[in-house]
């Protein structure tokens, strides 16, 4: 049976001091399933510079003031294209809508910032994440070049720009 949220999840923008939670949340799941790669460490060591200062954004999900999830949007080489990166939910709080709330916040931010395309890489073993991506509107695409050994599923979502 699926449990409901303990309390309302709040999603907010990354702020100074969130670095340790961003690292903790991602190292926990990546280390458990795959092993940390050099590109992961570069991002964990300086998420402000690697993501935000380059025009992207990071979102933090909180329950009762505790960081329980995160996701980033990193700019890509093509203007208006962003990569959804480092999506994580604390294992103790999975299946409570945190990933869905993070995804909605990221997509809304992308629309507000007139992003044309969202792209992501994942692994076929992460079926709950893939189902979330599909339900959010991402479509599968052919294999792409990637620096990550674990990536074997590639998806994209084209956003309609209005106004």
C-alpha positions as a Markdown table, in Angstrom:
| # | Residue | x | y | z |
|---|---|---|---|---|
| 1 | Unk | 0.0 | 0.0 | 0.0 |
| 2 | Unk | 1.3 | 3.5 | -0.9 |
| 3 | Unk | 1.8 | 5.8 | 2.1 |
| 4 | Unk | 0.7 | 9.4 | 1.9 |
| 5 | Unk | 3.0 | 12.3 | 2.7 |
| 6 | Unk | 3.9 | 12.9 | 6.3 |
| 7 | Unk | 3.3 | 16.6 | 5.6 |
| 8 | Unk | 3.2 | 18.8 | 2.6 |
| 9 | Unk | 6.3 | 18.7 | 0.5 |
| 10 | Unk | 7.7 | 22.2 | -0.3 |
| 11 | Unk | 10.0 | 22.7 | -3.3 |
| 12 | Unk | 12.3 | 25.7 | -3.3 |
| 13 | Unk | 15.3 | 27.0 | -5.2 |
| 14 | Unk | 18.8 | 26.0 | -4.1 |
| 15 | Unk | 20.5 | 28.4 | -1.7 |
| 16 | Unk | 23.9 | 28.7 | -0.1 |
| 17 | Unk | 24.3 | 26.0 | 2.5 |
| 18 | Unk | 22.4 | 23.4 | 0.4 |
| 19 | Unk | 25.6 | 21.9 | -1.0 |
| 20 | Unk | 25.9 | 19.2 | 1.6 |
| 21 | Unk | 22.3 | 18.0 | 1.2 |
| 22 | Unk | 22.6 | 18.0 | -2.6 |
| 23 | Unk | 25.7 | 15.8 | -2.3 |
| 24 | Unk | 24.2 | 13.5 | 0.3 |
| 25 | Unk | 21.0 | 12.9 | -1.6 |
| 26 | Unk | 22.8 | 12.1 | -4.8 |
| 27 | Unk | 25.7 | 10.1 | -3.4 |
| 28 | Unk | 23.2 | 7.9 | -1.5 |
| 29 | Unk | 21.4 | 6.6 | -4.6 |
| 30 | Unk | 24.2 | 6.8 | -7.2 |
| 31 | Unk | 26.6 | 5.0 | -4.8 |
| 32 | Unk | 24.0 | 2.4 | -4.0 |
| 33 | Unk | 23.2 | 1.4 | -7.6 |
| 34 | Unk | 26.1 | 2.4 | -9.7 |
| 35 | Unk | 29.2 | 4.0 | -8.2 |
| 36 | Unk | 30.2 | 7.7 | -8.2 |
| 37 | Unk | 31.9 | 8.8 | -11.5 |
| 38 | Unk | 34.3 | 11.8 | -12.0 |
| 39 | Unk | 31.6 | 13.9 | -13.6 |
| 40 | Unk | 29.4 | 13.4 | -10.5 |
| 41 | Unk | 32.1 | 14.6 | -8.2 |
| 42 | Unk | 32.7 | 17.8 | -10.3 |
| 43 | Unk | 29.0 | 18.7 | -9.9 |
| 44 | Unk | 28.8 | 17.7 | -6.2 |
| 45 | Unk | 32.0 | 19.7 | -5.4 |
| 46 | Unk | 30.6 | 23.0 | -6.8 |
| 47 | Unk | 26.9 | 22.9 | -7.8 |
| 48 | Unk | 26.6 | 26.7 | -7.7 |
| 49 | Unk | 29.3 | 27.1 | -10.4 |
| 50 | Unk | 28.6 | 23.9 | -12.4 |
| 51 | Unk | 24.8 | 24.5 | -12.7 |
| 52 | Unk | 23.4 | 27.8 | -11.4 |
| 53 | Unk | 26.1 | 30.2 | -12.4 |
| 54 | Unk | 25.9 | 28.9 | -16.0 |
| 55 | Unk | 22.2 | 29.7 | -16.2 |
| 56 | Unk | 20.7 | 26.6 | -14.7 |
| 57 | Unk | 18.8 | 26.0 | -11.5 |
| 58 | Unk | 18.6 | 23.4 | -8.6 |
| 59 | Unk | 15.5 | 22.6 | -6.7 |
| 60 | Unk | 15.4 | 21.3 | -3.2 |
| 61 | Unk | 12.3 | 19.4 | -1.8 |
| 62 | Unk | 11.7 | 19.7 | 1.9 |
| 63 | Unk | 9.5 | 18.0 | 4.4 |
| 64 | Unk | 9.3 | 19.6 | 7.8 |
| 65 | Unk | 12.4 | 21.6 | 7.1 |
| 66 | Unk | 14.5 | 18.6 | 6.1 |
| 67 | Unk | 15.9 | 18.3 | 2.5 |
| 68 | Unk | 14.5 | 15.1 | 1.1 |
| 69 | Unk | 15.0 | 15.5 | -2.6 |
| 70 | Unk | 16.6 | 17.5 | -5.3 |
| 71 | Unk | 16.9 | 18.0 | -9.1 |
| 72 | Unk | 18.9 | 20.3 | -11.3 |
| 73 | Unk | 18.5 | 21.8 | -14.7 |
| 74 | Unk | 21.8 | 22.4 | -16.4 |
| 75 | Unk | 22.3 | 24.4 | -19.6 |
| 76 | Unk | 23.4 | 22.5 | -22.7 |
| 77 | Unk | 25.4 | 23.7 | -25.7 |
| 78 | Unk | 22.3 | 24.5 | -27.7 |
| 79 | Unk | 20.6 | 27.7 | -26.5 |
| 80 | Unk | 17.2 | 26.9 | -24.9 |
| 81 | Unk | 18.1 | 23.3 | -24.2 |
| 82 | Unk | 18.6 | 22.1 | -20.6 |
| 83 | Unk | 19.5 | 18.8 | -19.1 |
| 84 | Unk | 17.6 | 17.4 | -16.1 |
| 85 | Unk | 20.3 | 16.2 | -13.8 |
| 86 | Unk | 20.9 | 14.8 | -10.3 |
| 87 | Unk | 17.4 | 14.0 | -9.4 |
| 88 | Unk | 17.2 | 12.3 | -6.0 |
| 89 | Unk | 14.8 | 11.5 | -3.3 |
| 90 | Unk | 15.8 | 10.4 | 0.2 |
| 91 | Unk | 15.1 | 6.6 | 0.3 |
| 92 | Unk | 13.2 | 7.0 | 3.6 |
| 93 | Unk | 10.6 | 9.2 | 1.8 |
| 94 | Unk | 10.2 | 7.6 | -1.6 |
| 95 | Unk | 6.8 | 7.0 | -3.1 |
| 96 | Unk | 5.3 | 10.1 | -1.4 |
| 97 | Unk | 5.2 | 12.4 | -4.5 |
| 98 | Unk | 8.5 | 14.1 | -3.9 |
| 99 | Unk | 9.9 | 13.3 | -7.3 |
| 100 | Unk | 6.7 | 14.4 | -8.9 |
| 101 | Unk | 6.8 | 17.7 | -7.0 |
| 102 | Unk | 10.4 | 18.3 | -8.0 |
| 103 | Unk | 9.6 | 17.4 | -11.7 |
| 104 | Unk | 6.7 | 19.8 | -11.7 |
| 105 | Unk | 8.8 | 22.6 | -10.3 |
| 106 | Unk | 11.6 | 22.0 | -12.8 |
| 107 | Unk | 9.2 | 22.0 | -15.8 |
| 108 | Unk | 7.4 | 25.1 | -14.5 |
| 109 | Unk | 10.7 | 26.9 | -14.1 |
| 110 | Unk | 11.7 | 25.8 | -17.6 |
| 111 | Unk | 8.5 | 27.1 | -19.1 |
| 112 | Unk | 8.9 | 30.5 | -17.3 |
| 113 | Unk | 12.4 | 30.7 | -18.7 |
| 114 | Unk | 11.3 | 29.9 | -22.2 |
| 115 | Unk | 13.3 | 26.6 | -22.3 |
| 116 | Unk | 12.6 | 24.8 | -25.6 |
| 117 | Unk | 13.8 | 21.3 | -24.8 |
| 118 | Unk | 14.5 | 19.2 | -21.7 |
| 119 | Unk | 16.8 | 16.2 | -22.0 |
| 120 | Unk | 17.8 | 13.5 | -19.5 |
| 121 | Unk | 19.9 | 10.4 | -19.2 |
| 122 | Unk | 19.1 | 7.5 | -16.8 |
| 123 | Unk | 19.5 | 3.8 | -16.5 |
| 124 | Unk | 17.0 | 1.1 | -17.5 |
| 125 | Unk | 17.0 | -0.4 | -13.9 |
| 126 | Unk | 15.5 | 2.8 | -12.5 |
| 127 | Unk | 11.9 | 2.0 | -13.6 |
| 128 | Unk | 10.1 | 4.2 | -11.1 |
| 129 | Unk | 12.1 | 7.2 | -12.3 |
| 130 | Unk | 11.5 | 6.3 | -16.0 |
| 131 | Unk | 7.7 | 6.0 | -15.3 |
| 132 | Unk | 7.8 | 9.5 | -13.7 |
| 133 | Unk | 9.7 | 10.9 | -16.7 |
| 134 | Unk | 7.2 | 9.3 | -19.1 |
| 135 | Unk | 4.2 | 10.5 | -17.1 |
| 136 | Unk | 5.7 | 14.0 | -17.1 |
| 137 | Unk | 5.9 | 14.1 | -20.9 |
| 138 | Unk | 9.4 | 12.9 | -21.7 |
| 139 | Unk | 9.8 | 10.7 | -24.8 |
| 140 | Unk | 12.5 | 8.0 | -25.4 |
| 141 | Unk | 15.1 | 8.8 | -27.9 |
| 142 | Unk | 18.0 | 6.8 | -29.5 |
| 143 | Unk | 21.3 | 6.4 | -27.6 |
| 144 | Unk | 23.4 | 9.5 | -27.2 |
| 145 | Unk | 27.0 | 10.2 | -26.5 |
| 146 | Unk | 27.4 | 10.5 | -22.7 |
| 147 | Unk | 30.2 | 10.8 | -20.2 |
| 148 | Unk | 28.3 | 8.5 | -17.8 |
| 149 | Unk | 28.9 | 4.7 | -17.8 |
| 150 | Unk | 25.5 | 4.1 | -16.2 |
| 151 | Unk | 23.4 | 6.0 | -18.7 |
| 152 | Unk | 21.6 | 3.7 | -21.2 |
| 153 | Unk | 18.2 | 5.4 | -21.4 |
| 154 | Unk | 17.9 | 8.8 | -23.1 |
| 155 | Unk | 14.7 | 11.0 | -23.1 |
| 156 | Unk | 13.6 | 14.4 | -24.1 |
| 157 | Unk | 10.7 | 16.8 | -23.8 |
| 158 | Unk | 10.0 | 19.6 | -26.1 |
| 159 | Unk | 8.2 | 22.6 | -24.4 |
| 160 | Unk | 5.8 | 24.8 | -26.2 |
| 161 | Unk | 6.8 | 28.5 | -26.0 |
| 162 | Unk | 3.8 | 30.8 | -25.9 |
| 163 | Unk | 3.5 | 34.5 | -25.7 |
